[in-house]
Amino acid sequence: LAGISRRSLVSIETKQAVPSVETALRLSKALQVDVDKLFLVEPAKDVDLSKLLLPQKLRYIDLFCGIGGFRFAANQCFSRLGIDGECVFSSDIDLPAQQSYEANFGERPSGDITKVNAADIPDFDILFGGFPCQAFSIIGKREGFADKTRGTLFFEIARILKEKQPRAFVLENVKQLVSHDGGRTINTIISTLRDELGYHVDYRVLNALDYGLPQKRERIVIVGTKAPFIMKWPEKVAHPKTLTDILEL
């Protein structure tokens, strides 16, 4: 598939030869893997996360924040890793969600993100964004980017990433985003993040049922960083909770 000999491939795999850029790109295309991932060494599975060199303070923003799901999760992760995390900006257009977020965190999010000048947002390290999914959801019309309001809000994220150039982002949406419009929608998103904005990107569909919640809730999670990486996706829990575990019977 890559147009090279078996001997050449073995030489590359055993580190006896370094492929040219052209050969590396052909291998990348044949294997359908980002070229930067072909030459990364995966970290050992028993790496102690607490001993990794991590910044002592991470500034982040919380877009389409709702009542604060991303922020709750981020705070738990920061606490576990001993990182001082600070939310420097949040935004949601829904008034009841703003009120709930304020009750949860003591600050009211900004409103319509399309009215916010990206340059006015404080500098930050990570962008969290569960951008609206109605345009891609199985219960909606599935118009995708043809939806001139919700469907195009991904490009508000892209606009802010381009202006602020943070280290990383984590995005979330419904699993139908992967198959929408024959895969063209997700390809547009990944191409924008990778080719236009210069991020290394990975994504996967995860099901809350596999991670301890008694609910089948499948979501695509898209992660990206400025530096090449190999994403270590969470492993499924051995004994997930059931409704019996949480309901008062």
HELIX and SHEET records of a PDB file:
HELIX    1   1 ARG A    6  GLU A   13  1                                   8    
HELIX    2   2 VAL A   21  LEU A   31  1                                  11    
HELIX    3   3 VAL A   35  PHE A   39  5                                   5    
HELIX    4   4 LEU A   49  LYS A   51  5                                   3    
HELIX    5   5 GLY A   69  LEU A   81  1                                  13    
HELIX    6   6 LEU A   95  PHE A  105  1                                  11    
HELIX    7   7 ILE A  113  LYS A  115  5                                   3    
HELIX    8   8 ALA A  118  ASP A  120  5                                   3    
HELIX    9   9 GLY A  144  ALA A  146  5                                   3    
HELIX   10  10 GLY A  151  LEU A  153  5                                   3    
HELIX   11  11 PHE A  154  LYS A  164  1                                  11    
HELIX   12  12 GLN A  176  SER A  179  1                                   4    
HELIX   13  13 HIS A  180  GLY A  183  5                                   4    
HELIX   14  14 ARG A  184  SER A  191  1                                   8    
HELIX   15  15 THR A  192  GLU A  196  3                                   5    
HELIX   16  16 ALA A  208  TYR A  211  5                                   4    
HELIX   17  17 LEU A  243  ILE A  246  1                                   4    
SHEET    1   A 6 ASP A  84  SER A  91  0                                        
SHEET    2   A 6 LYS A  57  LEU A  63  1                                        
SHEET    3   A 6 ILE A 126  GLY A 129  1                                        
SHEET    4   A 6 ALA A 168  VAL A 174  1                                        
SHEET    5   A 6 GLU A 218  THR A 225 -1                                        
SHEET    6   A 6 HIS A 200  ASN A 207 -1                                        
END                                                                             
